[in-house]
Amino acid sequence: MTREVRSNPENAERLLAAAVGLFAKKWYGTVSVAEICRAAGLSNGVFYRYYDGKETLFKVILGRISDQVREALERVEGATPRGRLRNFAGVIIRFSEEHGDLVSVFREGQYRHFEYERRLVATYTRSLSAALGREIGLAEYLFALGGLRFCAINWAFHKSPAHLEAATDILTDGLFRGLTFDPEKVFGGAATPLPVALDEGARERLLRSGRRLFGEKGYFETNIHEVTDGARLSVGAFYTYFGSKEAFYAELIANVGHDVRAFISGNLAAPGPAPLNVLELELRGLWLWLVYLSIDKHCYNIVREAEFVLPSAVRDYYDAFAAGYRKRPPEFRVNTCAPGIDEGTAIEYLMGLAHYFGMETAFDESPVNARALVETIGTYLARGLSGLLSEEELT
């Protein structure tokens, strides 16, 4: 907990601002109290007058970020639900653009302290309910905020133009307009697991050991000796195949992405003779992603932590998924039913939905009825949130 302020309260703010600057650029585990104090121009002794440790300060920052998002969303106005939804989306996009440092810190915070993500989800859910004029649940949150949060972060961090109108159109009217889906095609059949090598070489044994350890303990908490012990090899063997721990981690991330894509593509065909339409294709892929998470519980931890350790490798991870979307034939492109929406926004929106659905599945310990959520999300992908509103409300 924070300590009682005994002197100038501006010192506490100087420490907090210095910590935000450091946490936004560096992984939490690499930032020390001494470094925070140097950046603030204060002594270590002053730090402990206000905070009893680095983690306490980190949690204070996460709480403030949540409060700032809530205060920004409280100002959302509009004469109609469509107008309020557009303003709601605009607030989220502008917050990412104007507070990139805070967003960067919170992305790590939601990974380390999931309770702050839960608090932010509650804030988003209340605000979206107010914009729509009715209560919403987890499915509505995932459809609306999964895509919107992901797009806002990517547009801000990669300095891409914000396609606010396209994102709002997906929110209100959906992406796969006029389509329906057959649940049997989406959920039916049996999934074939990825093949397992019967005779692993030394390199593959190292990667398997590292994947388990990094997934369970994290990058900084795992050392090379533990990886080689888990593979029953020497440290020298590790450096025969990998130049550094960082290079090893980058290959792990690439392998995770390859395995996820291979599992999904290998099981994407619908059971029975009837082909999938583009909405069914998307929903089956989303369902297979959740199935994969239940099989490989470590993969999501590796990718989430890598966002702060090796962001370029994670960008490659998502770029590979985006490339898969772009290689589809014209009738299966994700904006084929909504040609007014650019393909890039549609792809990012769908990847964001999967990302935040995966986060709920991987990190939230409360039970989630994933199949029911996928089905409900399918209806919103087909018609947007307009299904919650009357024709008069949408005008």
N, C-alpha and C positions, 0 to 999 in steps of 0.2 A: 504494500500500500504506500501511498505518498506520505511524506512526513509533513509535520506542521511547519508552515513558513515562518522562519524566525527573523528574517531580515528583509531585504529588498525583494519584493515579489517579481521584479523584472528579471532577476537572475534565473528564476525558474523558467521564464519564457525564453531567455537566451539559450538555456540548455535544451529546451524543447525544440527550438528552431534549428539549433546546430544538429541535433539528433535527426530531425526530419531530413536535412540536407544530406547527412551521411547515409541514413537508411535508404534513401531514395536512389543512391548511387552504388551502394555496396550491400552485400549479403549481411543480414543481422549478425550472424555468428562471427564475422570478421571485424565488427565495430566494437571497440572497447570503451569503457567509461572514460579512460584517460584521453582517448581520441575525441570524444564528445566535449570534454572539458577544454581541450586545446582549441577546438573549433569555436567554442563559446567564449574563449578568453578568460576562463575561470579555473579555479583549482579543484582538485578531486574532493577536497574537504567540503567545498561549497556544494558540490553535487549532492552529497549525502545529507545536506540539510533539507533537501527538497524531495529526493527520491531514494528509496532504500536499495535500488539496484537498476541495472539496465532494462530488465524485463518490465519492471514497474513503469518506467518512463515509456517504453514501447507501448504498453497497454493504455497509458494516458493518451498517447498520440492516436491510437486506433479509436478510442472513445470519442475524441474530438472530431476525427474525420467522419464518424457516423453522425455526430451532431450537425456537422456542417452540411452533409448531404440532406439530412432531415430538414434543416432550415431552408435550404435551397428549394426543396420540393414543396414546402409549405406555401411557397409563393406562386405555385402553378395555378393559373386562372384560365378561363375560356368560357364563351357563351354556350358552346355545345360540347358533347363528349368528344367529337372528332377534334375540335379546337383544343380541348384540354389534353387529349392524347398527344397532339403535335407539340404543345408546349411542354408536356411531361418529357417527351423524347428530347426536346431541345435543351432542357435543363441538364439532363444526364450527359448529353454530348458536350455541352459547354463546360460542365464541371470537370470532365476529363481534359479538355483543352486548356483550361485556366489553372488547373491544380494537378499537373502531371506528377509533381513530387509526392503529393498526398496519395494519389491513385497508386503510384509505384509502391509506396510504403504499405498501403492497405492490401495490395495483392499478396505481399509476403505475409502480412498479418492474418489474412483469411486462411492461409495455409498453416501457420503456426498456432493460431488461436481461433478455432472455427466458431467459437461463440460470438465473435464480433461479426462474422459473416452472417450468422443467424439474426443478429440485431439489425444488420443492414437489410437483409431480406424482409424482415418485418416492416421496416420503414418503407421500402419499395412497395410492398404489398398494400399497406395502408394508403399510400399516395395513389397507386393505380386504382384501388377501389374507389377512392374519392373522385378520381377523374372519370370513371365509368358510372359512378352513382350507384354502385352495388358491390357487395362483398365478392372477393375472388379467392381462389385457392392456389395450391402449389402448381397445378397444370397451367393456369393462366399466368402465374408469375414466370414459370420457365419459358413459356412461349414468348411472352412480351419482353422480359428482362434478360433472359439468356442471350438472345440475339442482340438486343440493344446495348447491353453492357459491353459485350465483346466487340461490337462495331465501334462504340465510342472510344474504347481503349486503343484499338488498333488505329483508328483515324487520328487520334491525338499523338500516339507514340511514333507513328510512322509518317506523320505530317501529310496524311492523305486528306483530300477534300471530304467533308462530311456530307453524306447523301441523306439529309434529314427527311426530305419528302419521300424518298424510296422506303426508308425504314418505317415511316409513319404509315405508308400505304400497306406494307406487310402487316403491321400491327392491326390496322382496321379492316383490311380486305383479304388478307392471306396471300399466299404465294402460289399455291396449286389450285387455282380457282376453278370451280365447276367439277372438280374430281371427287370421287368417293373412294373408299378403300375396303377391301375384304379382309377382316381380321385373320382368317385362316392363311391367307397369303403372307401377311405380315409376321405372324407368330408361329405358323405351322411348320411341320417337318422337324428334322433332327439336325443339329449343328455338328459338323465334322471338325474335330480339334486339329490344331497344327501338327505336322509330323514331328516326331521326336527322334533325334539321332541315336542309333544304337551304339555307336562307338565314337564318342566325342574326343576331339583333339584337345591339346592343351589350351589353345586360344578360346575355344568354345567353353571349356570348363571355367576359365577365368571370367568370361562374360556372364555365365550363369551364376557364378558365385557373387560377382559384383552386383548383378541385378537384384538378387535376393537381399544382400546387405544394404545397398543404397536404398532399396525400397523400404526396408524395415527401419534402418537407423538414420539414413540421410547421408548426403555427400560429405559434409565436414566431419561427421561423427564416425565415419568409416575410414580406416587406413589401408594402405596397400598390403600390409602383412596379413590383415584379416581376410582380404580377398584371396591372397595366395594360399593361406591356410585352408580356406573353404574349398579351394580347387585342388588341394593336396599338391601344391607346386611351390617352387622357391621364388623369392623376390626377383632373382635374376631372370627367371622364366617370364615374369610379368614384363620386364623391360626388353625382352626379346621381341615382344609383339606390340607393345604400346610405349610411346615416348614419354608419357606423363599420365598422371591421374586424370587430368583434364581431358586429354585425348581419349582415354579409356571411357570417361563419362560421356563424351560426345558420341562415341560409337554405341554405347548403351541406348542413348536417346534415339539414334537412328534405327537401332534394332527394334526398339519398342514400337516405333512408328511403322516399320515394315511388318511386324507381326500383327498389329491391329488391322492394318489395311489388308493383309493376306487373309486373316480370319474372316473379315467382313466380306471381301470379294469372293472368297471361296464358298461362302454360305448364302450368298445374296439371291441365288435363283429361287423362285417361289416353288413350293410343293405343288405338284399337279401340272397339267399341261398349259393352263392359262398364264400368259405373261403378266408381269407386274406393270402397272402404270407408274408414272414418275412420282406420284405421292406415295404409293405402296413401296416403291424402291427406297425412298427416303426414310419411311417409317421402319422398314425392315432393317435398313442399315443402322438406324438409331437403336433398335432393339438388340441387334447383334453387338453393338458397342457396349451396351449394358451387360449382355451375357459375357463378353470378353472380360469386363471388369470383375465379374464374379469368379472367373477362372484365374486370372492373373491380378491379384490384389495389389501387387507392388508397382504395376506399370504407371498408374496415375500419380503416385507419389514421386516417381522419378521425373516425370515430365513437369509436374507442378514445381518441384524444387529447382529444376533446371531453368525455369523462367528467370531466376535470380542469379544462378551460377553461370549458365551458358545461354544467354538469351538468343544468340545467333543460331545455336543448334535447335532451339525450340521454334524459332521462326522457320527454319528449314522443315521442321516436323509438320507445322501447319501448312506450309507452302506445298508440301507433297500431297496433303489431302485436297487442297484447293486445285492442284493440277489434275487430280483424279476427276473432280467435278467437270473441269474444262475439257477433258478428253471424251466426254460422253457424246453420243450421236445427237443431232439436233432435237429429236423428239424427246430426249431425256435430259436436256439442259434444264437447270433448276428454275429459270425464268421463262420457260416455254409457255406457261399458262398466264404469265403476267409480264408481257413484253415491255411494258412501260418501266419496269424495274431493272436496273442494270445488273448484269450477271455477278459482278464483283460483290455488290451489296448483298445479293441473295445468298451467295456462297458464305460470306462472313456471318450473315445472320444465322444460317443453318449450323455452321461450325460452333457458333456461340451457344446455340440451344444445346448441342451435344456436350459442349464443355461444361456448362453449368449443371446440366442433368447428371453428367459424370461426377461432378463435385458433390452433388447431393447424395449420390449413390456411394461414393468412395469415402466421404468424410462425415456424413451425418449418421449418427448411431440410431436414430429413430427409424422404425420400419417404414419402407416406402413401397406402395403398390405400383411397381414400375409399369406393369402391363396396362393398368387402367390409366396411368398418366400418359403413356404413349398414345393410347387410343384417343384420349381427350385432346392432346396436342395435335393429333391428326386432323381433328375437326377444325381447329384454329388455323392450321396450315392451309386448309381448303377454303376457309371463308373469313379468317381473321376474327377479331373481337366484335365485328359487326353482328355476329350471332347473339351477342348479349344485349344488343340495342335494337330499338324499333327504327323503322325507316325515318320517322320524324326526328329521332335523336341524332341520326347520322348526318342530317342535312345541315 
